[in-house]
Amino acid sequence: MSAVQSDYVWVYMTHGQVDEAKAMVRQLLEERLIACANINDGMTAMYWWDGAVQEDSECFIIAKTRRDLFEQLTDRVNALHPYEVPCVIALPIQGGHEPYLSWLEKETRG
């Protein structure tokens, strides 16, 4: 793994409403906190909340960004997201097509 590749993360997030998720992603893009995102609708989420198992429809978001932006991204998602405890999880990118990673770098630097 090169140092360049370890500088990027794949961020997994969930949201209850696809239209609101799109608006949130657009805001994150405009603020250059992410280079791109994919939104996938139609997922069933099952989870513990308030002492009981819950079941809801959700969408998930996969965003790509720089590792050094993750804390700022998480803070911004917390401010924009309707959930009390939004899911925002980063996974390191272990490898990637160098031109794509260069593009990711450029787009998150503005």
ZIDA-V166641 format. One record per run of one state. SS is the DSSP state (hx for helix, st for strand, lp for the rest). FROM is the first residue (numbers start at 1). LEN is the number of residues. If there is no record, write none. Layout:
{{SS	FROM	LEN} {SS	FROM	LEN}}
This chain:
{{lp	1	4} {hx	5	3} {st	8	8} {lp	16	2} {hx	18	13} {lp	31	5} {st	36	14} {lp	50	2} {st	52	15} {hx	67	14} {lp	81	7} {st	88	5} {lp	93	5} {hx	98	12} {lp	110	1}}
